[in-house]
């Protein structure tokens, strides 16, 4: 599939908007977790789940209305979005497991990035790679499946 310049521009703008929403989701998740865990004394697990749920709901609403601008069946899109989230979350976990355990990146030394000393360098690098895989996979899934432009009786 060859993209023309109009389609390339549309895709570039969508990706930029998708990134903005991703940053916003991350902030919502982190702030929610912090407020619930630190201020309200809610357990780590519950605060983490609530933070993620708020981030995913925010993501769905903004992606539907601003990034992909669809008017398809709300419930169908919400279900597809949730399925995509879980599928990409599992993909992220698999990538992490393969890199950390399969390829042994867990034991990368902290001097792998000379200007940025850190503990657990391999784990930090794997997290960035796995997050990138999740983000790209989730964008493609949502563009091709969740928020695909539908025609005819598929819109109901």
N, CA, C and O of each residue as an XYZ file, in Angstrom:
624
protein
N       0.841     -1.178      0.000
C       0.000      0.000      0.000
C       0.879      1.230      0.000
O       1.625      1.465      0.951
N       0.797      2.014     -1.053
C       1.585      3.228     -1.169
C       0.749      4.419     -0.708
O      -0.395      4.585     -1.132
N       1.321      5.236      0.152
C       0.605      6.385      0.675
C       0.930      7.623     -0.149
O       2.093      7.881     -0.460
N      -0.100      8.387     -0.501
C       0.147      9.647     -1.190
C       0.450     10.733     -0.164
O       0.392     10.478      1.039
N       0.768     11.930     -0.620
C       1.188     12.996      0.290
C       0.072     13.420      1.240
O       0.343     13.769      2.389
N      -1.168     13.396      0.784
C      -2.286     13.752      1.658
C      -2.428     12.719      2.770
O      -2.613     13.078      3.933
N      -2.341     11.434      2.416
C      -2.441     10.362      3.406
C      -1.256     10.399      4.376
O      -1.422     10.154      5.570
N      -0.077     10.702      3.868
C       1.116     10.812      4.732
C       0.941     11.955      5.742
O       1.277     11.808      6.917
N       0.422     13.072      5.283
C       0.189     14.221      6.172
C      -0.845     13.860      7.234
O      -0.656     14.154      8.414
N      -1.946     13.219      6.810
C      -2.990     12.797      7.750
C      -2.416     11.846      8.797
O      -2.693     11.984      9.988
N      -1.623     10.891      8.351
C      -1.012      9.923      9.261
C      -0.049     10.616     10.217
O      -0.038     10.306     11.408
N       0.754     11.540      9.723
C       1.702     12.268     10.575
C       0.981     13.068     11.653
O       1.398     13.081     12.811
N      -0.101     13.733     11.265
C      -0.877     14.514     12.237
C      -1.519     13.580     13.261
O      -1.528     13.878     14.455
N      -2.056     12.450     12.796
C      -2.639     11.478     13.723
C      -1.605     10.968     14.718
O      -1.879     10.862     15.913
N      -0.421     10.656     14.218
C       0.635     10.161     15.116
C       1.028     11.206     16.152
O       1.248     10.874     17.316
N       1.118     12.460     15.739
C       1.444     13.537     16.674
C       0.350     13.659     17.743
O       0.646     13.734     18.936
N      -0.893     13.678     17.311
C      -2.005     13.755     18.258
C      -2.014     12.533     19.179
O      -2.235     12.656     20.383
N      -1.774     11.358     18.603
C      -1.729     10.120     19.376
C      -0.649     10.212     20.463
O      -0.854      9.759     21.589
N       0.482     10.793     20.119
C       1.558     10.987     21.092
C       1.164     11.937     22.205
O       1.484     11.696     23.369
N       0.475     13.012     21.861
C       0.010     13.970     22.875
C      -0.932     13.274     23.844
O      -0.824     13.445     25.059
N      -1.857     12.491     23.304
C      -2.794     11.748     24.157
C      -2.035     10.751     25.029
O      -2.375     10.565     26.198
N      -1.021     10.115     24.473
C      -0.209      9.169     25.249
C       0.468      9.827     26.440
O       0.493      9.265     27.535
N       1.015     11.013     26.228
C       1.647     11.757     27.330
C       0.598     12.109     28.376
O       0.833     11.962     29.575
N      -0.564     12.574     27.915
C      -1.640     12.923     28.837
C      -2.079     11.696     29.637
O      -2.304     11.800     30.843
N      -2.202     10.546     28.990
C      -2.593      9.312     29.688
C      -1.576      8.931     30.748
O      -1.932      8.543     31.861
N      -0.307      9.048     30.389
C       0.755      8.723     31.341
C       0.657      9.619     32.569
O       0.770      9.141     33.697
N       0.448     10.911     32.356
C       0.315     11.844     33.486
C      -0.910     11.519     34.334
O      -0.835     11.537     35.563
N      -2.029     11.225     33.693
C      -3.245     10.867     34.440
C      -3.003      9.614     35.263
O      -3.381      9.554     36.433
N      -2.375      8.613     34.661
C      -2.093      7.369     35.378
C      -1.179      7.622     36.570
O      -1.454      7.155     37.676
N      -0.095      8.359     36.349
C       0.861      8.622     37.429
C       0.266      9.481     38.544
O       0.449      9.179     39.723
N      -0.442     10.547     38.179
C      -1.037     11.437     39.191
C      -2.113     10.694     39.971
O      -2.191     10.813     41.194
N      -2.943      9.929     39.269
C      -3.980      9.147     39.956
C      -3.357      8.163     40.936
O      -3.791      8.048     42.082
N      -2.328      7.451     40.465
C      -1.642      6.501     41.337
C      -1.085      7.212     42.562
O      -1.275      6.753     43.688
N      -0.399      8.331     42.348
C       0.215      9.070     43.446
C      -0.840      9.528     44.459
O      -0.676      9.329     45.663
N      -1.908     10.133     43.974
C      -2.944     10.642     44.875
C      -3.605      9.507     45.660
O      -3.811      9.619     46.868
N      -3.932      8.422     44.972
C      -4.585      7.305     45.651
C      -3.648      6.595     46.622
O      -4.025      6.299     47.756
N      -2.423      6.323     46.169
C      -1.487      5.558     46.980
C      -0.908      6.386     48.119
O      -0.846      5.921     49.257
N      -0.486      7.600     47.822
C       0.209      8.413     48.813
C      -0.750      9.183     49.713
O      -0.591      9.176     50.933
N      -1.720      9.833     49.140
C      -2.618     10.667     49.934
C      -3.788      9.893     50.529
O      -4.183     10.135     51.669
N      -4.338      8.967     49.761
C      -5.528      8.260     50.240
C      -5.193      6.920     50.900
O      -6.069      6.291     51.493
N      -3.943      6.481     50.804
C      -3.526      5.242     51.438
C      -4.043      3.977     50.764
O      -4.082      2.918     51.390
N      -4.438      4.071     49.502
C      -4.919      2.908     48.763
C      -3.712      2.041     48.400
O      -2.636      2.568     48.119
N      -3.881      0.737     48.404
C      -2.773     -0.178     48.131
C      -2.194      0.053     46.734
O      -2.854      0.594     45.847
N      -0.946     -0.371     46.569
C      -0.240     -0.224     45.292
C      -1.039     -0.821     44.142
O      -1.250     -0.165     43.122
N      -1.482     -2.059     44.302
C      -2.188     -2.758     43.234
C      -3.469     -2.067     42.812
O      -3.715     -1.884     41.620
N      -4.285     -1.685     43.778
C      -5.563     -1.024     43.477
C      -5.304      0.346     42.858
O      -5.949      0.712     41.875
N      -4.370      1.104     43.419
C      -4.055      2.431     42.871
C      -3.533      2.315     41.442
O      -3.852      3.144     40.590
N      -2.739      1.297     41.186
C      -2.197      1.068     39.850
C      -3.316      0.750     38.857
O      -3.344      1.303     37.758
N      -4.232     -0.135     39.236
C      -5.350     -0.504     38.370
C      -6.236      0.710     38.084
O      -6.602      0.954     36.935
N      -6.576      1.464     39.116
C      -7.426      2.642     38.929
C      -6.733      3.652     38.016
O      -7.369      4.224     37.131
N      -5.444      3.873     38.225
C      -4.692      4.791     37.369
C      -4.720      4.365     35.911
O      -4.934      5.189     35.022
N      -4.502      3.075     35.666
C      -4.522      2.561     34.295
C      -5.915      2.664     33.680
O      -6.049      3.032     32.513
N      -6.942      2.347     34.447
C      -8.309      2.437     33.929
C      -8.626      3.884     33.541
O      -9.189      4.127     32.474
N      -8.272      4.834     34.390
C      -8.506      6.241     34.065
C      -7.737      6.654     32.811
O      -8.263      7.377     31.965
N      -6.498      6.195     32.695
C      -5.702      6.498     31.504
C      -6.294      5.892     30.247
O      -6.314      6.547     29.205
N      -6.778      4.656     30.315
C      -7.356      3.986     29.146
C      -8.675      4.648     28.749
O      -8.932      4.835     27.560
N      -9.508      5.002     29.715
C     -10.771      5.685     29.408
C     -10.480      7.030     28.752
O     -11.090      7.377     27.740
N      -9.560      7.776     29.323
C      -9.160      9.057     28.735
C      -8.658      8.859     27.309
O      -9.019      9.608     26.401
N      -7.827      7.849     27.127
C      -7.259      7.563     25.815
C      -8.355      7.265     24.800
O      -8.338      7.802     23.693
N      -9.304      6.413     25.170
C     -10.385      6.059     24.254
C     -11.175      7.291     23.842
O     -11.410      7.513     22.655
N     -11.584      8.088     24.815
C     -12.429      9.246     24.512
C     -11.718     10.249     23.609
O     -12.304     10.740     22.644
N     -10.459     10.556     23.917
C      -9.714     11.521     23.101
C      -9.358     10.948     21.737
O      -9.440     11.658     20.735
N      -8.965      9.684     21.677
C      -8.641      9.091     20.379
C      -9.878      9.034     19.494
O      -9.794      9.297     18.294
N     -10.995      8.704     20.058
C     -12.241      8.611     19.287
C     -12.659      9.980     18.750
O     -13.039     10.104     17.586
N     -12.588     11.000     19.597
C     -13.114     12.302     19.193
C     -12.097     13.221     18.523
O     -12.479     14.057     17.703
N     -10.816     13.087     18.851
C      -9.835     14.062     18.367
C      -8.841     13.469     17.379
O      -8.547     14.091     16.359
N      -8.325     12.296     17.655
C      -7.298     11.710     16.800
C      -7.916     11.083     15.553
O      -7.534     11.420     14.432
N      -8.867     10.174     15.745
C      -9.443      9.438     14.623
C     -10.793      9.994     14.169
O     -11.247      9.689     13.066
N     -11.438     10.807     15.009
C     -12.693     11.499     14.686
C     -13.754     10.570     14.088
O     -14.244     10.802     12.983
N     -14.095      9.528     14.824
C     -15.087      8.585     14.322
C     -16.441      8.829     14.965
O     -16.545      9.435     16.032
N     -17.467      8.347     14.297
C     -18.842      8.432     14.804
C     -19.504      7.067     14.660
O     -20.711      6.970     14.442
N     -18.710      6.032     14.782
C     -19.222      4.666     14.683
C     -19.860      4.283     16.004
O     -19.943      5.104     16.918
N     -20.305      3.056     16.111
C     -20.946      2.547     17.307
C     -20.000      2.660     18.512
O     -18.924      2.062     18.531
N     -20.424      3.438     19.513
C     -19.591      3.729     20.681
C     -19.210      2.461     21.437
O     -18.038      2.257     21.753
N     -20.191      1.607     21.730
C     -19.934      0.384     22.491
C     -18.984     -0.558     21.768
O     -18.089     -1.142     22.379
N     -19.184     -0.702     20.467
C     -18.309     -1.568     19.659
C     -16.876     -1.046     19.692
O     -15.930     -1.812     19.880
N     -16.726      0.274     19.506
C     -15.382      0.850     19.525
C     -14.741      0.727     20.905
O     -13.542      0.468     21.012
N     -15.527      0.909     21.950
C     -14.981      0.785     23.309
C     -14.481     -0.636     23.558
O     -13.411     -0.832     24.135
N     -15.253     -1.617     23.125
C     -14.851     -3.018     23.299
C     -13.592     -3.327     22.486
O     -12.658     -3.947     22.994
N     -13.571     -2.896     21.236
C     -12.386     -3.108     20.398
C     -11.161     -2.408     20.982
O     -10.057     -2.950     20.950
N     -11.361     -1.202     21.516
C     -10.260     -0.445     22.116
C      -9.688     -1.196     23.323
O      -8.472     -1.306     23.476
N     -10.577     -1.707     24.172
C     -10.132     -2.469     25.350
C      -9.373     -3.723     24.924
O      -8.344     -4.060     25.509
N      -9.884     -4.412     23.903
C      -9.199     -5.614     23.401
C      -7.813     -5.255     22.869
O      -6.844     -5.973     23.115
N      -7.724     -4.148     22.143
C      -6.436     -3.693     21.618
C      -5.462     -3.347     22.728
O      -4.275     -3.661     22.645
N      -5.971     -2.694     23.773
C      -5.129     -2.354     24.923
C      -4.528     -3.622     25.526
O      -3.320     -3.698     25.751
N      -5.379     -4.618     25.785
C      -4.888     -5.857     26.395
C      -3.930     -6.609     25.474
O      -2.916     -7.137     25.929
N      -4.248     -6.658     24.190
C      -3.368     -7.357     23.244
C      -1.993     -6.696     23.185
O      -0.972     -7.382     23.183
N      -1.968     -5.375     23.139
C      -0.685     -4.662     23.063
C       0.050     -4.701     24.397
O       1.281     -4.695     24.429
N      -0.699     -4.741     25.497
C      -0.081     -4.871     26.812
C       0.604     -6.229     26.926
O       1.707     -6.330     27.464
N      -0.049     -7.269     26.421
C       0.563     -8.605     26.410
C       1.780     -8.611     25.489
O       2.816     -9.176     25.842
N       1.671     -7.993     24.323
C       2.808     -7.882     23.399
C       3.989     -7.191     24.082
O       5.132     -7.630     23.947
N       3.716     -6.127     24.805
C       4.760     -5.420     25.544
C       5.421     -6.348     26.553
O       6.642     -6.337     26.703
N       4.620     -7.149     27.242
C       5.166     -8.091     28.216
C       6.019     -9.162     27.571
O       7.062     -9.536     28.107
N       5.584     -9.661     26.421
C       6.350    -10.679     25.704
C       7.685    -10.111     25.232
O       8.727    -10.749     25.380
N       7.646     -8.906     24.664
C       8.893     -8.259     24.219
C       9.839     -8.089     25.410
O      11.033     -8.371     25.307
N       9.302     -7.630     26.530
C      10.129     -7.457     27.738
C      10.741     -8.776     28.184
O      11.932     -8.840     28.487
N       9.943     -9.812     28.224
C      10.419    -11.125     28.659
C      11.506    -11.656     27.732
O      12.529    -12.161     28.195
N      11.287    -11.545     26.430
C      12.282    -12.027     25.467
C      13.595    -11.264     25.623
O      14.666    -11.870     25.646
N      13.518     -9.945     25.730
C      14.742     -9.152     25.842
C      15.442     -9.345     27.189
O      16.665     -9.474     27.247
N      14.665     -9.365     28.259
C      15.259     -9.487     29.593
C      15.802    -10.887     29.871
O      16.948    -11.053     30.289
N      14.964    -11.880     29.634
C      15.343    -13.248     29.991
C      15.958    -14.010     28.822
O      16.985    -14.671     28.975
N      15.335    -13.915     27.669
C      15.808    -14.666     26.506
C      17.145    -14.190     25.978
O      18.028    -14.993     25.676
N      17.290    -12.875     25.866
C      18.541    -12.322     25.346
C      19.493    -11.841     26.444
O      20.606    -11.397     26.160
N      19.047    -11.933     27.693
C      19.914    -11.604     28.817
C      20.184    -10.119     29.033
O      21.189     -9.755     29.643
N      19.301     -9.265     28.541
C      19.508     -7.829     28.712
C      19.318     -7.378     30.153
O      19.682     -6.259     30.512
N      18.751     -8.244     30.970
C      18.535     -7.916     32.379
C      19.854     -7.583     33.079
O      19.894     -6.792     34.021
N      20.928     -8.207     32.593
C      22.226     -8.023     33.255
C      23.130     -7.006     32.560
O      24.327     -6.951     32.839
N      22.563     -6.199     31.655
C      23.401     -5.165     31.034
C      23.962     -4.246     32.112
O      23.271     -3.902     33.071
N      25.202     -3.857     31.949
C      25.840     -3.029     32.971
C      25.338     -1.596     32.910
O      24.779     -1.151     31.908
N      25.551     -0.894     33.998
C      25.061      0.472     34.091
C      25.903      1.451     33.274
O      25.545      2.624     33.174
N      27.014      0.997     32.688
C      27.837      1.912     31.899
C      27.544      1.796     30.397
O      28.309      2.295     29.571
N      26.436      1.138     30.051
C      26.093      0.984     28.640
C      25.767      2.337     27.989
O      26.009      2.525     26.797
N      25.228      3.261     28.760
C      24.998      4.631     28.289
C      25.915      5.525     29.138
O      25.556      5.890     30.257
N      27.096      5.877     28.611
C      28.111      6.554     29.413
C      27.669      7.861     30.062
O      28.096      8.164     31.176
N      26.839      8.626     29.406
C      26.436      9.925     29.946
C      25.212      9.842     30.856
O      24.759     10.858     31.383
N      24.678      8.638     31.040
C      23.485      8.467     31.859
C      23.636      7.237     32.756
O      23.068      6.183     32.474
N      24.405      7.380     33.837
C      24.585      6.229     34.728
C      23.266      5.871     35.409
O      22.516      6.748     35.839
N      22.996      4.566     35.501
C      21.756      4.129     36.141
C      21.904      2.713     36.654
O      22.694      1.914     36.150
N      21.121      2.437     37.666
C      20.989      1.072     38.143
C      20.033      0.347     37.213
O      19.149      0.969     36.624
N      20.197     -0.944     37.076
C      19.299     -1.753     36.238
C      19.165     -1.190     34.825
O      18.058     -1.067     34.301
N      20.288     -0.854     34.218
C      20.279     -0.236     32.886
C      19.511     -1.082     31.882
O      18.717     -0.551     31.106
N      19.736     -2.383     31.887
C      19.058     -3.257     30.944
C      17.554     -3.202     31.083
O      16.836     -3.165     30.084
N      17.070     -3.196     32.310
C      15.631     -3.148     32.551
C      15.042     -1.826     32.058
O      13.944     -1.798     31.502
N      15.771     -0.740     32.264
C      15.306      0.567     31.812
C      15.278      0.640     30.285
O      14.333      1.177     29.707
N      16.293      0.111     29.643
C      16.346      0.118     28.177
C      15.232     -0.756     27.611
O      14.564     -0.372     26.652
N      15.035     -1.922     28.202
C      13.975     -2.823     27.748
C      12.612     -2.165     27.919
O      11.751     -2.308     27.050
N      12.399     -1.455     29.006
C      11.115     -0.780     29.225
C      10.838      0.228     28.110
O       9.711      0.310     27.620
N      11.841      0.986     27.709
C      11.665      1.967     26.638
C      11.335      1.254     25.317
O      10.428      1.671     24.596
N      12.060      0.198     25.009
C      11.808     -0.552     23.770
C      10.403     -1.168     23.802
O       9.662     -1.077     22.823
N      10.047     -1.785     24.911
C       8.733     -2.428     25.026
C       7.611     -1.402     24.945
O       6.570     -1.678     24.348
N       7.800     -0.230     25.530
C       6.793      0.824     25.443
C       6.640      1.309     23.998
O       5.529      1.596     23.554
N       7.747      1.399     23.271
C       7.688      1.812     21.867
C       6.921      0.773     21.046
O       6.102      1.133     20.200
N       7.183     -0.514     21.293
C       6.469     -1.585     20.593
C       4.978     -1.500     20.908
O       4.147     -1.610     20.007
N       4.637     -1.303     22.185
C       3.242     -1.160     22.598
C       2.581      0.013     21.873
O       1.488     -0.130     21.324
N       3.233      1.151     21.871
C       2.659      2.372     21.292
C       2.429      2.231     19.791
O       1.360      2.578     19.289
N       3.419      1.728     19.084
C       3.286      1.551     17.635
C       2.210      0.504     17.323
O       1.361      0.716     16.458
N       2.256     -0.618     18.030
C       1.258     -1.662     17.822
C      -0.149     -1.178     18.125
O      -1.087     -1.498     17.395
N      -0.304     -0.408     19.199
C      -1.609      0.083     19.597
C      -2.144      1.109     18.594
O      -3.337      1.116     18.289
N      -1.278      1.961     18.091
C      -1.700      2.928     17.068
C      -2.193      2.194     15.820
O      -3.269      2.496     15.302
N      -1.416      1.244     15.347
C      -1.789      0.496     14.140
C      -3.109     -0.247     14.367
O      -3.997     -0.213     13.514
N      -3.234     -0.910     15.503
C      -4.463     -1.638     15.822
C      -5.668     -0.689     15.818
O      -6.696     -0.978     15.206
N      -5.526      0.437     16.504
C      -6.651      1.363     16.602
C      -6.999      1.994     15.260
O      -8.175      2.188     14.952
N      -6.004      2.308     14.476
C      -6.277      2.901     13.166
C      -6.928      1.889     12.228
O      -7.860      2.228     11.500
N      -6.443      0.653     12.240
C      -6.925     -0.351     11.287
C      -8.181     -1.091     11.762
O      -8.947     -1.596     10.942
N      -8.394     -1.157     13.079
C      -9.507     -1.960     13.588
C     -10.511     -1.116     14.379
O     -11.668     -0.996     13.976
N     -10.082     -0.538     15.490
C     -11.020      0.150     16.376
C     -11.695      1.342     15.708
O     -12.922      1.442     15.704
N     -10.900      2.244     15.146
C     -11.440      3.494     14.609
C     -11.433      3.536     13.081
O     -11.399      4.610     12.480
N     -11.466      2.373     12.473
C     -11.506      2.281     11.017
C     -12.782      2.949     10.503
O     -13.850      2.824     11.102
N     -12.649      3.650      9.400
C     -13.827      4.270      8.781
C     -14.712      3.161      8.235
O     -14.283      2.360      7.404
N     -15.935      3.122      8.703
C     -16.874      2.074      8.308
C     -17.929      2.651      7.373
O     -18.260      3.835      7.438
N     -18.434      1.813      6.525
C     -19.463      2.239      5.588
C     -20.631      1.271      5.621
O     -20.480      0.097      5.960
N     -21.788      1.780      5.265
C     -22.968      0.926      5.168
C     -23.530      0.508      6.505
O     -23.535      1.287      7.458
N     -24.004     -0.726      6.575
C     -24.686     -1.202      7.784
C     -23.726     -1.487      8.926
O     -24.171     -1.790     10.033
N     -22.411     -1.399      8.689
C     -21.424     -1.647      9.739
C     -21.368     -0.505     10.744
O     -20.764     -0.652     11.807
N     -21.989      0.636     10.426
C     -21.903      1.810     11.293
C     -22.835      1.724     12.496
O     -22.595      2.412     13.487
N     -23.849      0.937     12.454
C     -24.851      0.879     13.525
C     -24.282      0.406     14.828
O     -25.007      0.307     15.818
